[in-house]
Amino acid sequence: VTSEVGDVVHRIDADAGHVDDDVVVDTRPRRFAATADGRELWVSAELSGVVDIIDRQTFKVVGAVEFLPPGMRKSDVTPVGLVMTRDGRTAYVTLGHAAHVAVVDVASRKVLAYILVGKRAWGVALSRDEKTLYVANGFGDDITVVDTASRKAVISIAVGRVPWGIAIDD
């Protein structure tokens, strides 16, 4: 469980019904995703502009991925949403006010590319075949559809006021 106010990720023992452990992360943790092998938990830290990486066995922060799309100020980079491919090789991270999605090589923890999307990119989801990425743009009132092979936005679709999440039912 992420605690935005406490800058903490809580590990919960659901069977016992209590917090098992805590780890301090960077400012305003929002969303998380486990790597395909289950060894790491990647946690977006919105106000620090990074994704913290937690070793799930030791429950300690063991690294971070930093972002800075060309032409952006560090203060505009506010990562929120993230999703990983099933094979665990690639992570996609929405960068909020920076209006980009970062494409990250999970093994090296390096940013491979930045994809320009809409205003305040928040939520993100991959299609089942992982050929299409959908990004909710909170201040654009739309979603951006991205072709993952070309790493290009294909179309933006108006969806109404302040979308923040995406769920795919395919």
Backbone hydrogen bonds, N-H to C=O, Kabsch-Sander energy under -0.5 kcal/mol:
donor,donor_aa,acceptor,acceptor_aa,energy
3,S,8,V,-2.7
4,E,2,T,-0.6
7,D,3,S,-1.4
8,V,3,S,-1.2
9,V,23,V,-2.5
10,H,1,V,-3.2
11,R,21,D,-3.4
12,I,10,H,-0.6
13,D,18,H,-2.9
14,A,12,I,-1.0
17,G,13,D,-2.1
18,H,13,D,-1.5
20,D,11,R,-3.5
21,D,11,R,-1.4
23,V,9,V,-1.9
25,V,7,D,-2.3
28,R,4,E,-0.6
30,R,44,S,-2.6
31,R,80,V,-0.7
33,A,42,W,-2.0
35,T,40,E,-2.4
38,G,35,T,-1.8
41,L,54,I,-2.4
42,W,33,A,-3.1
43,V,52,D,-2.9
44,S,31,R,-2.6
45,A,50,V,-2.9
46,E,28,R,-2.0
46,E,44,S,-0.6
47,L,27,T,-1.2
48,S,27,T,-0.8
48,S,45,A,-1.2
49,G,45,A,-1.2
50,V,45,A,-1.2
51,V,65,V,-1.9
52,D,43,V,-2.7
53,I,63,G,-2.9
54,I,41,L,-2.8
54,I,52,D,-0.5
55,D,60,K,-2.8
56,R,39,R,-2.9
56,R,54,I,-0.6
59,F,55,D,-2.1
60,K,55,D,-0.8
62,V,53,I,-3.2
63,G,53,I,-1.0
65,V,51,V,-2.3
67,F,49,G,-1.0
72,M,69,P,-2.0
76,D,73,R,-1.8
77,V,74,K,-1.4
78,T,76,D,-0.9
78,T,95,L,-1.6
80,V,94,T,-1.6
81,G,122,W,-1.0
83,V,92,Y,-2.0
85,T,90,T,-2.6
88,G,85,T,-1.6
91,A,104,V,-2.4
92,Y,83,V,-3.0
93,V,102,A,-2.2
94,T,81,G,-2.6
95,L,100,H,-2.6
96,G,121,A,-1.8
98,A,76,D,-0.7
98,A,95,L,-2.2
99,A,96,G,-2.3
101,V,115,I,-2.1
102,A,93,V,-3.0
103,V,113,A,-2.9
104,V,91,A,-3.1
104,V,102,A,-0.6
105,D,110,K,-2.9
106,V,89,R,-2.6
106,V,104,V,-0.7
109,R,105,D,-1.9
110,K,105,D,-0.8
112,L,103,V,-3.5
113,A,103,V,-1.3
115,I,101,V,-2.9
116,L,114,Y,-0.5
117,V,99,A,-2.7
120,R,96,G,-0.6
121,A,96,G,-1.7
121,A,118,G,-0.6
122,W,136,A,-3.3
125,A,134,Y,-1.9
127,S,132,T,-2.7
130,E,127,S,-1.6
133,L,146,V,-2.6
134,Y,125,A,-3.0
135,V,144,T,-2.3
136,A,123,G,-2.0
137,N,135,V,-0.5
137,N,142,D,-2.8
138,G,120,R,-2.3
138,G,136,A,-0.8
139,F,119,K,-1.5
140,G,119,K,-1.0
140,G,137,N,-0.9
141,D,137,N,-1.1
142,D,137,N,-1.2
143,I,157,I,-2.1
144,T,135,V,-2.4
145,V,155,I,-3.1
146,V,133,L,-3.0
146,V,144,T,-0.5
147,D,152,K,-2.6
148,T,131,K,-2.1
148,T,146,V,-0.7
151,R,147,D,-1.6
152,K,147,D,-1.3
154,V,145,V,-3.7
155,I,145,V,-1.2
157,I,143,I,-2.8
159,V,141,D,-2.1
160,G,141,D,-1.2
169,D,167,A,-0.5
170,D,168,I,-0.6
